[in-house]
Structures are given as C-alpha cells and as structure tokens.
Amino acid sequence: MIKNVGTAEKIRAEILRRVQEDADLGDSCRDCDISIPRKVDPVENGGCNWIVDEFPGVAQECMAPLKAVIGEMMREYELS
C-alpha cells in the first residue's frame, strides 16, 4: 500500500481533525490534544516511521478512541 507523506504538523492536524469530526465521540473527547508525532524506526514500530506518545490532559475514556484514530493514520501516513 502506498502511504501519504506528511510533515509532523500535517499528520497531527489530520489526527485532530478526524477526532473532532467523529460523531461517535463525546464532546469531551473532541477537544483532546496530542503531541507532535516523532520519527521512530519503522522496523520496531510495525512498519510505521512515526509515533505519538504524549497525550497532555487527555481523559482516560478518550484514550482508546484517540489511539484508534492514530492507528488508522499510522497505516495511511509516513512522516517526511
């Protein structure tokens, strides 16, 4: 599968956009914030060359849906 290539800022913005537009998430989860994705070794990260590992102020009930969106993005995007 060919992946889209994006900057860390572009990937972060797309993750947040998807979270904000997700009708299944409650209002409290739509305002979640994440750190800028950082580069990692794709061999050690399931083939993806980036990861988000800081979730400042994110409520526990929002972590699973947020990580689901990030997982989807990791299959679609490569960090430039």
Helices and strands as residue ranges (DSSP letters): E 4-6, H 8-21, H 27-30, E 38-39, G 42-44, E 50-51, H 60-76, E 77-79
